[in-house]
Amino acid sequence: MRELKIFCNHIYAGLLTEHSKQEYTFCYDDGYFINPSLPAISLTLPKSQKSHTSQHFFPFFTNLLPEGANKKIFCRLCKINEEDYFSMLSALEGKDIIGNITVKTH
C-alpha cells in the first residue's frame, strides 16, 4: 500500500492511496471537507465524507502527469515504469504540476 498527501492551493485536501494496481481510494481530510470555502479538487472527485474508490488510477491524477515524449524522458530519468502512474505522481513531489495541486509523500 502506498499513500500520497494531496494539497490544493497548498492546503492539505486529502489522501490518495494505492491498495493494489486495481484498487485506489481518495479521501478528503475532515478539516478540508467541513470548510465550505474550500473547493473540491476536481468535478470528478466531489467533496464527500466517504472515500472515492476506483479500479484504475483516477483520471484526474493521470491528467497531471507528463505525456508523450516528456513522459518517456521523465520515466527514464526517474527509473519508473511508464505504466506506474502512482510512482510518476509521487516523483512530482516538489515539482511544478499543472494547476493548483501538489503532492507530498510524507
C-alpha positions in Angstrom: 0.0 0.0 0.0 1.3 3.4 -1.0 -0.1 6.8 0.0 0.3 10.4 -1.2 -0.9 13.5 0.5 -2.8 15.8 -1.9 -2.7 19.5 -1.5 -4.9 22.1 -3.2 -3.6 25.6 -3.2 -1.0 24.4 -0.6 -3.8 23.3 1.8 -3.9 19.6 2.7 -7.0 18.3 0.9 -6.8 14.5 1.3 -5.1 11.2 0.9 -4.6 9.2 -2.2 -4.0 5.5 -1.5 -2.9 2.7 -3.9 -4.1 -0.5 -2.2 -3.2 -2.5 -5.3 -2.9 -1.9 -9.1 -6.7 -2.5 -9.2 -7.8 -0.5 -6.2 -7.3 3.2 -5.5 -9.0 5.5 -3.0 -9.1 9.2 -2.4 -10.4 10.5 0.9 -10.9 14.2 1.8 -9.3 15.3 5.0 -12.0 16.1 7.6 -10.8 19.7 8.1 -10.8 20.3 4.3 -14.2 18.7 3.9 -16.0 20.8 6.5 -14.6 24.1 5.3 -17.2 25.4 2.8 -14.8 27.9 1.3 -12.5 25.1 0.1 -13.5 23.7 -3.3 -13.4 20.1 -4.4 -10.1 19.3 -6.1 -12.0 18.1 -9.2 -15.5 17.8 -10.6 -14.9 14.1 -10.7 -13.9 13.9 -7.1 -16.6 16.0 -5.3 -16.3 16.8 -1.6 -17.7 13.8 0.3 -17.2 12.2 3.7 -16.9 8.8 2.1 -13.9 7.6 0.1 -13.8 7.8 -3.6 -12.8 4.4 -5.0 -11.6 3.3 -8.4 -10.3 0.1 -10.0 -8.0 2.3 -12.1 -5.8 5.3 -11.3 -8.1 8.3 -11.1 -8.2 10.1 -14.4 -7.9 13.5 -12.6 -4.5 12.5 -11.3 -3.4 10.9 -14.6 -4.1 14.2 -16.3 -1.5 15.9 -14.0 1.3 13.6 -15.4 3.7 14.3 -18.3 2.6 12.9 -21.6 4.2 11.7 -24.8 8.0 12.3 -25.2 8.1 14.2 -21.9 6.6 11.1 -20.2 9.2 8.8 -21.7 12.1 11.1 -20.7 10.7 11.7 -17.2 10.2 7.9 -16.6 13.7 7.1 -17.9 15.3 9.8 -15.7 13.3 8.7 -12.6 13.7 5.0 -13.5 9.9 4.5 -13.4 7.8 2.1 -15.4 5.6 4.2 -17.8 2.5 2.4 -16.6 3.2 3.1 -12.9 1.1 6.3 -12.6 1.3 6.3 -8.8 5.1 6.4 -8.8 5.1 9.1 -11.5 2.8 11.3 -9.4 4.9 10.6 -6.4 8.1 11.6 -8.3 6.5 15.0 -9.0 6.7 15.9 -5.3 8.2 19.4 -5.0 8.0 19.9 -8.8 5.6 22.1 -10.8 2.4 20.3 -11.6 -0.4 21.7 -13.8 -3.0 23.6 -11.9 -3.2 24.1 -8.1 -2.5 20.5 -7.0 0.7 19.5 -5.2 1.7 16.1 -3.7 3.8 15.0 -0.7 4.9 11.5 0.2 5.0 12.2 3.9 
